Amino acid sequence: MRRQRAHAAALALAAALLAGCSSTPAPVMDIALIGFNDFHGNLEPPRLAVPVPTEGGTVQVPAGGAAYFASAIASLKAQHPHHALVSAGDMVSASPLVSALFLDEPTVEAFNTMGVDFHAAGNHEFDKGWRELLRLQHGGCEKNTVREPCQLSQPFAGANFPILTANTLRADGGTLLPAIGLKRFTDNGHTITVGFIGLTLRATPTMVAPTGVAGLHFADEAETANALIPALRAQGADVIVVVLHEGGRTDAPVTAPGCQGLSGDIVPILERLDPAVDVVVSGHTHQAYVCDYGQVNPQRPFLLTSAGLYGTLLTEIRLAVATDTRRVQRKSARQVIVQGEPFTGAQGRVELQPNWPVFAPDARVAQLVARYREAAVPLAQRPVGQASGAFLRQRQPSGESVLGNLIADAQLAATRAPERGGAQISFMHPGGIRADLVPDAQGLVRYGQLFAVQPFGNSLVVRSFSGAQLQALLEQQFHSGSNSVQNPRVLSVSDGFGYRYDLSQPPGQRVSALTLQGRPIAPQERLRVAISSYLAAGGDNFTVFQQGQDDVGGGQDLDVFEDYLRTYSPVAPPRADRITRIAP
């Protein structure tokens, strides 16, 4: 009997081992994340092309436009029954006129129609202040800016999707808006839960007017995400996705995966991020990349993606999640070009490319955009003046730009009179210039073009500074916050002002030979300076601008720009040699 029992046990063990060897892999659930970032209210096609390397050379594929974007999203959703659509910041602001004229309400409405699941607030969401961000989330017609809300929406309903601000903290320690979100997928009796953490870049206070973030604290991105993972797990999250408005760049082609040359402010964050994170959807740098970060650091094998800018690309992220362990087994991603219609730009005609999908416009979004466009057209088409050439924002070797110098000249002209502030110098920051200004074939410039150049609605301020303070603030172009020798933020200057700089010198000694109308500026001399309210509040890390005295307020930047072009028409492009850079 004992021998029979031993034999039976041996047979059972063998059967179990055989079953284990021949068992089929556990079933998986396929989940798709559709990611994008930095849409910036580009409802109409932005007249941009995505460069794609081919054996015959680089092909330019026309891309963008909200109606085509919505159609591409719908196509990806149809291919993946289990999906989530996520945006990694800067949905609004720095937007073209069709969105910005209406306080970006039409962009929020378009996102509602597209079925966005989660959006992480970017720095530009705070351009008009955190109260306006709350209005975009919750709706209503509270007036928080110089522009009128609810012009075509009565009342504005707000976003149907959560705007996540995990590291944006109020004085009481609570988050401004929700920190996390969950989406659950069920198939054949199995449920997989994906948890999302939405983060704004920590440097936001240096990029927006301080008044817009007053009372808020932006916590460390990695520390915030790591602290929230246990809470997500406790709520059942099997997959962890960080949606982060911070980014980098790689040397890989736009549409090709690869981590080669990965750099940028996101890297130190990734190096401290909990390896439990599965995917990081990023933004901010306007670069496109798909990087298996495990190739950079095997201890942190998350997938890192970014979809460029302005709705020209979507990132299709595919996750295979085991239904027994409830963990990601495989993950991959690719960029989808949102090709919709050809255009003619500064480089000539860009035609549709048949080797890439062409998306038909989504009817509902097209109708929404047409409604707002029709309301904006009379203002956008209004003639402003004549120009004898193009005004480009491309930085010259000195760091200044033709368009930046033109704006600085316009600001100085508007504030030079004693009763308007008595300005002698004006500065313009490059981040406040959002488009080139190119007249039509007849040399005509229209209001909509000006709006595209300066969409923020800043006002002018004239303040007094000493020559020593001017020297100190110019040093901040190369050594203040995110401003550095590697990432300088050179201000364009008004005619008559000049100086030299030498980046081979140590901080504090790089700027020299400040002059006004050809004469040296003494350290103790007091000068009147015209700047935007954004710079006056210390924006772009120029904290010295906050030290000025004897303020005189001026008009809105866009109105000043229009008046200048109208008054001095036809306007010629100014020279961009007011600043001298000494090699290297």
Helices and strands as residue ranges (DSSP letters): H 2-22, E 28-36, E 48-54, E 57-63, H 66-79, E 83-87, H 97-100, H 105-114, E 118-120, G 123-126, H 130-138, E 163-164, E 168-169, E 180-187, E 190-200, G 204-206, G 210-213, E 217-218, H 221-234, E 239-245, H 266-272, E 279-282, E 288-292, G 293-295, E 303-307, E 313-322, E 328-337, E 343-345, E 348-350, H 363-380, E 383-386, H 402-415, G 418-420, E 425-428, G 430-432, E 444-446, H 447-453, E 459-466, H 467-475, E 479-480, E 483-484, E 492-493, E 497-502, E 511-516, E 519-520, E 526-532, H 533-536, G 539-541, G 543-547, E 549-556, H 557-567, E 579-582
